[in-house]
Amino acid sequence: MCVAELGVKYKSNSQVARVVSENWCAAQMYCPACSSDALTAAANNFPGVDFTCPACSSVYQLKSRKGIIGRRINDSGYEAMLRAIRSEQVPNLLLLQYSSLWSVINLLLIPSFFFTESTIEKRKPLTDRAQRAGWVGCNILLDNVPVDGRIPIIKDGVVTNRTAVRRAYSRVSQFNELKGDVRGWTLDVLNISRKLNRQELSLSDFYTFEQHLQNLHPSNKNIRAKIRQQLQVLRDMGYLAFEGSGRYSVLR
Ligand SMILES: [Zn+2]
């Protein structure tokens, strides 16, 4: 079906975009979490889930847009997202950017277990004039997702090799084994090590992000102890080596 025909059937441009990108994924997408070379469109009665894997049952949500994928992504209701994070019910997210000619420019995968409370922010309530006055949505903060959890499937029009995508997913899947609250902290500290972007790091490098972590975890009274604890978790996971005297080597 060509886009012009879709334009007749669906009135708004965003509806066309939705249909085109869903059709594209149904035809082209595979499961990054296993060896399945197809995903199945989900039934309409699963809100927030667009595709499921017929082999491993992984679930995927698709968000598509014409503009560049920025640092903030509009998402669902804040409280609903918080509940989904706390109960580990967030789907894997596929972020798709299409061109004005409907080709896919970028497609980014964020595995479900990278969604923690640090990765969302509360938006202002809708005004009284809005249809859903008082409703509070949230944004996904991509900067707070470590680069390990932003897996490019298509980057600037270039398709990443399927095996490389699956390898990238498999490499980070050990984070899925951590419990929610611990995982949130571990990923926050991993994100800092990625932002520092050096092979050799010191404890004081991590401490420069103390205020940032305090903002993400306002009720925590001892951020520095938490940093040290999470450095041990990352060491045990093989991401860092302790070199003594508060020095670390990044291994991955
Ligand atoms: Zn699968």
Boltz pocket constraint, residues with backbone or C-beta under 6 A from the ligand:
constraints:
  - pocket:
      binder: B
      contacts: [[A, 31], [A, 32], [A, 33], [A, 34], [A, 35], [A, 36], [A, 53], [A, 54], [A, 55], [A, 56], [A, 57], [A, 58]]
      max_distance: 6.0
